Amino acid sequence: MLALFGPLDVWTAPRVRRDVAQCLADARIASLDVDVTGLGRGDMSGMAILYELTEGRFTPGVTARLVGLRPELAKILAPFCPEEPPSSDEGRPRPLGTLEAIGSWTIDLLHHAREHVAFLGAVAQAFAATPSRPRTMRWSEVSRVFDRAGVDAVPIVSLISFLTGLIIAFEAAQTLATLGAQIYVANTIGLVMVRELGPIMTAVVLAGRSGSAFAAELGTMKVNEELDALETMGLDPVRFLVIQRVLAGTLLTPLLTAYAMAVGVLGGATVMLAIGFHPALIWQQLVAALRVSDVVVGLSKGLVFGVAVATIGCQRGMETGEGPSAVGVSTTRAVVAGILSVVLIDSLFTALTYLAKV
């Protein structure tokens, strides 16, 4: 048994090292216990001696065991003693089976759905408090977001909608030509663009463009601790930053959806004009095929898509973690979740309108 007592720091370490080396130089031992109960203060220089003892530097082939080391000294000694690397099999996660993977994915999905419902509740509560405190709604911010997310998106929405209408018309014309019914290309393009592709393509563009922008802006504020600063000043980030973006996204999506419907129909009409149909005949077929309910369904989808994309983008931004890659992760999650929610909501809309015969 070797006992050490008193201070073990940079001033006493040389003397202690010399004494320990002399004490153990000629000793023939099979094991060594070092009583360190009496140690006082210590630093890295002193802990280096204890580390050498435990590694057998003074007694080759025999490692020492420390007895009674105080917790505060153990914390200083800890960096000298790295953890042993795990074996090839230890620490490796066990691969999940098919049912386990499905269950884990379902639990994560339900967890995210619960978080989104809670976030929607916070947004609704902030909107409900706005009439009593109208100054909390920063209309200049709403106008800025509307301009950047809506007006600046018009060119890309125009291009995608026009080309989509063009493609559908070409495909439909090729099939209907075998039946001698190319005139019904107008009916097809009208229904498809107004009820389905107009709202969906607009929402997908906004999810990739505006939803990611919302997540990046709020995520950058979160990383820079600006959201924490707002809370410290007594300002609710949801009321101060989120509801403006949600309101702008909710208002601009139906407008862009209506525009996308018109441009998509124009793309299909362009194909019919190239085939040789008269504009009046094309218009007559469109009017006969479309009902007011079709337009209402399409605009309703656009409204709900706007709420979903805006709230998901803001939520992902508010949930941004720490680190240089956190904003990129939040942006990616916002785009993926936004597009997925658009598809799910559209499926629900389709089922409900089919059952209601709308």
ABEGO torsion letter per residue (X at the ends): XBBBBEBBBAAAAAAAAAAAAAAAAABBBABBBBBAAABBBBBAAAAAAAAAAAAGAABBGBBBBBBGBBAAAAAAAAAABBBBBBBAABGBBBBBBAAAAAAAAAAAAAAAAAAAAAAAAAAAAAAAAAAABAAABBAAAAAAAAAAAAAAAAAAAAAAAAAAAAAAAAAAAAAAAAAGAAAAAAAAAAAAAAAAAAAAAAAAAAAAAAAAAAAAAAAAAAAAGAAAAAAAAGBBAAAAAAAAAAAAAAAAAAAAAAAAAAAAAAAAAAAAAAAGBBAAAAAAAAAAABBAAAAAAAAAAAAAAAAAAAAAAAAAAAABBBEAAAAAAAAAAAAAAAAAAAAAAAAAAAAAAAAAGX
